[in-house]
Amino acid sequence: MTAPALRGILAAVTTPFTADGSAVDEPVIRSQVDRLVAAGIHGLVPTGTTGEFTALTPVEYRRVIELYVQAAAGRVPVVAGVGALTTADAVALAVDLEALGADALMVVPPFYDPLDLPAVTAFLTAVSAAVSLPIVYYNVPGATGVRLTAAELAGLGAIERVDYLKDTSGDAVALADLLASRGPDIKAFNGWDTLTFIGIASGAEASVWGAAGLVPDLAVELWETLAEKGDLARARELWRPLWAISDFLESVNYVAGIKAGLELIGHPAGPPRLPVRPLDGAQRTRLAGLLAAAGVPVVGA
């Protein structure tokens, strides 16, 4: 089978939990996928940061991917996040997620003890050798401590199957460098919410965006207006409320913000899993106002 090209708005989606946070709320995954696909989202990225992968048991992790693959049913690609603290665990997880039907893998390097470039290269090479899926390298130095230059990031494309990278560095200059001057071996996607407009306008072929799971219609409209139609003036208008929402989400715990937003718009996905705590009342009120200003009906304030 030919791997699907990854392009457009790839929604970084939540892992819904039951009200007490003790279990994955499986029916919500199915309804969430249907809502996003109906809105025109181009792909789904579960078990990333937004999906609270670090809070999942090994059994839950695999079950979440299985459910997302089943719910997507081939309508959009599922890019399964792979995160583990050892190479062996990452390889085992990648193999299992491919067997469960993922279309691609988004691989974050082991975190806590930052790796250097040779270690990152060896790690990605080991994962790549174990699977046949395209790999998105998840560049998130704020969480991993791995800080590579634009040239080093582009060089990862020489590793077989490492075809893409999600740049969540927040470094607009590095992103512009990757998009404007690097070779064809790897395609850079924006993964920093407040840089979404800049990334798409600069030629990123996709944006991995947690807020897209919250306001998918607006996210897809921005993509179509800016990337497909090239209507810069209209895209700027669309971006203003999206920037305000994105800026807010970057000012609070991201997962708590997304889950509060889903509750506010009537599509609850349960709480974040402890120790992450829900937004406080003032934060919820502010988010409700931003969503209403963007034209999104708020029903759970």
C-alpha positions in Angstrom: 0.0 0.0 0.0 1.2 3.5 -0.8 1.4 5.8 2.3 -0.9 8.8 2.1 0.7 12.2 1.6 0.4 14.3 4.7 -0.9 17.7 3.9 -3.3 20.3 5.3 -4.6 20.7 8.8 -3.6 17.7 11.0 -5.5 17.9 14.2 -3.5 17.0 17.3 -6.3 15.3 19.2 -7.1 14.6 22.8 -7.3 11.3 24.7 -10.7 11.6 26.2 -11.0 10.3 29.8 -14.0 9.4 32.0 -15.1 12.1 34.5 -12.8 10.8 37.2 -9.8 10.4 34.8 -9.5 6.7 35.5 -10.1 5.3 32.0 -10.2 6.2 28.4 -13.7 7.3 27.3 -13.9 5.2 24.1 -17.2 6.5 22.7 -15.9 10.0 22.8 -13.1 9.1 20.5 -15.5 8.0 17.9 -17.7 11.1 18.1 -14.6 13.3 18.1 -13.3 11.8 14.9 -16.7 12.1 13.2 -16.9 15.8 14.1 -13.5 16.6 12.8 -13.8 14.6 9.6 -17.2 16.3 8.9 -15.4 19.7 9.4 -12.9 18.8 6.7 -9.8 18.1 8.8 -7.1 16.5 6.7 -5.6 14.1 9.3 -5.5 13.1 12.9 -2.5 13.1 15.3 -3.4 11.1 18.5 -1.0 10.3 21.4 1.1 13.4 21.0 1.4 16.2 23.6 -2.3 17.1 23.2 -3.1 13.4 23.6 -1.3 13.1 26.9 0.8 10.2 25.8 3.0 10.4 28.9 -0.1 9.8 31.1 -1.2 6.6 29.3 -0.5 3.0 30.4 1.0 0.8 27.7 -2.4 -0.9 27.2 -4.2 2.4 27.0 -1.7 3.8 24.5 -2.3 1.0 22.0 -6.0 1.0 22.6 -6.3 4.7 21.8 -4.5 4.3 18.5 -6.7 1.3 17.7 -9.8 3.3 18.4 -8.7 6.3 16.3 -7.8 4.1 13.4 -11.2 2.3 13.6 -13.1 5.6 13.9 -11.2 7.2 11.0 -11.9 4.2 8.8 -9.6 5.4 6.1 -11.3 8.7 5.7 -8.2 10.6 6.8 -4.7 9.5 7.8 -3.9 8.7 11.4 -0.4 9.8 12.4 0.2 8.0 15.7 2.5 9.7 18.2 5.4 7.5 19.5 7.0 8.6 22.8 9.1 6.4 25.1 12.2 6.8 27.3 14.3 4.1 25.7 15.0 3.0 22.1 13.7 -0.5 22.8 10.4 0.8 24.1 10.0 3.2 21.2 10.7 0.5 18.7 8.2 -1.9 20.3 5.6 0.8 20.4 6.2 1.8 16.8 5.8 -1.8 15.6 2.6 -2.2 17.5 1.1 1.0 16.3 1.9 0.1 12.7 0.2 -3.3 13.3 -2.9 -1.5 14.6 -3.3 0.4 11.3 -1.6 3.8 11.8 -0.8 5.5 8.5 2.4 7.3 9.8 4.3 7.8 13.0 5.2 11.0 14.8 8.3 10.1 16.8 9.6 12.2 19.7 13.1 11.5 21.0 13.5 10.2 24.5 13.1 13.1 27.0 14.5 14.1 30.4 18.1 13.4 29.5 18.7 15.4 26.3 20.3 13.5 23.4 23.0 14.9 21.0 22.7 14.7 17.3 24.4 11.3 16.9 22.2 9.8 19.5 19.0 11.2 17.9 20.2 9.9 14.5 20.8 6.4 15.9 17.5 6.5 17.7 15.5 7.4 14.6 17.5 4.9 12.5 16.5 2.1 14.9 12.8 3.1 14.8 12.8 3.4 11.0 14.4 0.0 10.6 11.6 -1.6 12.5 8.6 -0.2 10.5 7.5 0.6 7.0 5.6 3.7 7.7 6.6 7.4 7.1 8.0 9.1 10.1 7.4 12.6 11.3 10.2 13.8 13.6 8.7 15.7 16.5 11.0 18.6 17.2 9.9 19.9 20.6 13.0 21.1 22.4 11.1 22.7 25.3 10.1 19.2 26.4 13.0 17.1 25.2 16.0 19.4 25.6 17.1 18.4 22.1 18.1 21.5 20.3 19.1 21.0 16.7 19.9 23.7 14.1 17.8 24.0 10.9 20.6 22.3 9.0 20.8 19.4 11.5 17.0 19.0 11.4 17.0 18.9 7.6 19.8 16.4 7.7 17.5 13.9 9.5 15.7 13.5 6.2 18.6 11.3 5.1 17.4 8.6 7.4 15.1 6.2 5.5 11.4 6.9 6.1 12.0 10.1 8.1 10.1 12.2 5.5 8.6 15.0 7.7 9.2 17.0 10.8 6.8 18.8 13.1 8.5 21.9 14.3 7.3 22.8 17.8 10.4 24.9 18.6 8.5 28.2 18.5 11.5 29.5 16.6 10.1 31.4 13.6 13.5 32.0 12.0 14.4 28.3 12.1 11.1 27.4 10.7 11.5 29.9 7.9 15.0 28.6 7.2 13.6 25.0 7.0 10.8 26.0 4.6 12.8 28.4 2.4 16.3 27.0 2.0 16.7 23.4 3.0 16.7 20.4 0.7 13.9 18.1 -0.4 14.7 15.2 1.9 12.4 16.3 4.7 9.2 18.4 4.8 8.7 20.8 7.7 5.3 21.1 9.3 4.4 23.9 11.7 3.6 22.7 15.2 3.5 25.9 17.2 0.0 27.4 17.4 0.9 31.1 17.2 3.1 30.5 14.2 0.4 28.7 12.2 -0.2 31.6 9.8 3.5 32.3 9.3 4.1 28.6 8.6 1.4 28.1 6.1 2.2 31.5 4.4 5.8 30.4 4.2 4.9 27.1 2.4 4.5 24.5 5.1 2.5 21.7 3.5 0.8 20.9 6.8 0.2 22.3 10.3 -0.1 19.9 13.3 -2.5 22.0 15.4 -4.2 21.2 18.7 -6.6 24.1 18.4 -7.8 22.5 15.2 -9.5 19.9 17.3 -11.3 22.7 19.1 -12.3 24.9 16.1 -11.9 22.6 13.1 -14.1 24.6 10.8 -12.1 27.8 11.3 -8.8 25.9 11.0 -9.8 24.3 7.7 -11.1 27.6 6.4 -7.8 29.3 7.1 -5.9 26.5 5.3 -8.2 26.7 2.2 -8.0 30.5 2.1 -4.3 30.9 2.6 -2.7 27.7 1.3 -5.1 26.8 -1.5 -6.6 30.1 -2.7 -3.7 32.4 -1.7 -6.2 35.1 -0.5 -3.9 36.9 2.0 -6.3 39.6 2.9 -9.1 37.2 3.9 -6.7 34.9 5.6 -5.5 37.7 7.8 -9.1 38.3 8.9 -9.6 34.7 9.7 -6.3 34.5 11.6 -7.1 37.3 14.1 -9.5 35.3 16.3 -7.5 32.1 15.7 -4.4 33.8 16.9 -6.2 35.0 20.1 -7.3 31.4 20.8 -3.8 30.1 20.1 -2.1 32.7 22.2 -4.4 31.9 25.1 -3.7 28.2 24.8 0.1 28.8 24.9 -0.4 30.9 28.1 -1.9 28.0 30.1 -1.4 24.3 30.4 -2.1 23.3 26.8 -4.0 20.1 27.4 -6.1 21.7 30.1 -6.9 24.5 27.7 -8.0 22.3 24.9 -10.1 20.1 27.2 -11.8 23.2 28.8 -12.5 24.5 25.3 -14.1 21.2 24.2 -16.3 21.3 27.3 -17.3 24.9 26.6 -18.4 24.1 23.1 -20.4 21.1 24.1 -18.0 18.3 23.1 -16.4 17.3 26.4 -13.4 15.0 26.5 -13.1 14.7 30.2 -10.5 16.2 32.4 -6.7 16.2 31.9 -5.2 13.4 33.8 -3.5 14.3 37.1 -1.2 15.9 38.0 -2.4 18.3 35.3 -5.3 20.3 36.7 -8.3 21.8 34.8 -8.3 25.5 34.1 -9.6 27.7 36.9 -12.8 29.8 36.6 -11.1 33.0 35.4 -9.2 31.1 32.7 -12.4 29.3 31.5 -14.2 32.6 31.3 -11.5 34.2 29.2 -11.4 31.2 26.8 -15.2 31.3 26.5 -15.0 34.9 25.5 -12.4 34.2 22.9 -14.4 31.3 21.4 -17.5 33.5 21.3 -15.6 36.3 19.6 -14.5 33.8 17.0 -18.1 32.9 16.3 -18.0 29.6 18.0 -21.2 28.8 20.1 -20.4 28.4 23.7 -22.8 26.1 25.6 -20.8 25.0 28.6 -19.8 28.2 30.3 
